[in-house]
Amino acid sequence: MLKVQEIREIIKLVDQSSIDEFQYEHAGTKLVMKKNNQAEVQVSAPVQKVQYIEKEVQPQVVKVAEEKTIQVSNEVAETPKQKDVDDSSLHKIVSPMVGTFYQAPSPGAEPYVKVGSKVTESTVVCIVEAMKLFNEIEAEVKGEIVEVLVKDGQLVEYGQPLFLVKPE
């Protein structure tokens, strides 16, 4: 709900402007101002039925959220099991920052590396975009790409493994 001071400021702004009508709706509150040499202000409070509907909908929302949490937990639990076998001898190329992972320098271009690609310490393997800056990520190890762990366009976290490399 808007505070009295905020409503006064809106009235002042509408009065000084060339607009004749102003409407604002948020969370069931509606503010209507019409200007014809006189300012008319109408403020209506939220209808009680909305509150009852929200109470009926909440259990459904919670149920869906729980199902999603279970699915995510299952995926996370399965992923390490598949990779634990191979991880001991493989080098992980990790993201040095939070951002968006890109396999190629531009959309539609060939990826920097694929499974089976040979890399050196200075080979660019991907780009991580952070705050509109595109940061090239280098392999930092000589070897062969064994697995790409993230998808193109996926958000990645700091320290998240991006590639598995079999060192030479």
Sequence and secondary structure as in RCSB ss.txt:
>XXXX:A:sequence
MLKVQEIREIIKLVDQSSIDEFQYEHAGTKLVMKKNNQAEVQVSAPVQKVQYIEKEVQPQVVKVAEEKTIQVSNE
VAETPKQKDVDDSSLHKIVSPMVGTFYQAPSPGAEPYVKVGSKVTESTVVCIVEAMKLFNEIEAEVKGEIVEVLV
KDGQLVEYGQPLFLVKPE
>XXXX:A:secstr
   HHHHHHHHHHHHHSS SEEEEEETTEEEEEEESSSEEEEEE   HHHHHHHHHHHHHHHHHHHHHHHHHHHH
HHHHHHHHHHHHTT EEEE SSSEEEESSSSTTS  S  TT EE TT EEEEEEETTEEEEEE  S EEEEEE S
 TT EE TT EEEEEEE 
